[in-house]
Amino acid sequence: MREGLLPTVLGTAVTASGVALRGKFPAVGWGVLGFGLAHIVLGAIDLIEHRRA
């Protein structure tokens, strides 16, 4: 499995959960959404950094 793929996929799931939570618990939803976006960004950096040439 490529390095960085797992955090990116996990970040996508956490971001979706944050979007779902924003309706009922806005503060928690925004926090979870930001946490998920951070995972996506860091996972994407790993994916780009460890590309096979």
C-alpha positions in Angstrom: 0.0 0.0 0.0 1.3 3.4 -0.9 2.5 5.6 2.0 0.0 8.4 2.6 -3.0 6.6 1.2 -4.4 5.5 4.6 -4.3 9.0 6.2 -5.9 10.4 3.0 -8.8 7.9 3.0 -9.2 8.2 6.8 -9.3 12.0 6.5 -12.0 11.7 3.8 -14.2 9.7 6.2 -13.5 12.0 9.1 -14.3 15.1 7.0 -17.6 13.5 5.9 -18.4 12.8 9.5 -17.7 16.4 10.4 -20.0 17.7 7.6 -22.8 15.4 9.0 -22.2 16.7 12.5 -22.4 20.4 11.6 -26.2 20.4 11.5 -26.8 19.2 15.1 -23.5 20.1 16.8 -21.9 23.0 14.8 -18.8 23.5 17.0 -18.0 19.8 17.1 -18.7 19.4 13.4 -16.3 22.2 12.4 -13.6 20.7 14.7 -14.0 17.2 13.2 -14.1 18.7 9.7 -10.9 20.6 10.2 -9.2 17.5 11.7 -10.2 15.5 8.7 -9.0 18.1 6.2 -5.6 18.1 8.0 -5.4 14.4 7.5 -6.2 14.8 3.8 -3.5 17.4 3.4 -0.8 15.5 5.2 -1.7 12.3 3.5 -1.5 14.0 0.1 1.9 15.4 1.0 3.1 11.9 1.7 1.6 10.6 -1.5 3.4 13.3 -3.5 6.6 13.0 -1.6 6.9 9.2 -2.1 5.9 9.0 -5.8 7.5 6.3 -7.8 9.6 7.7 -10.6 
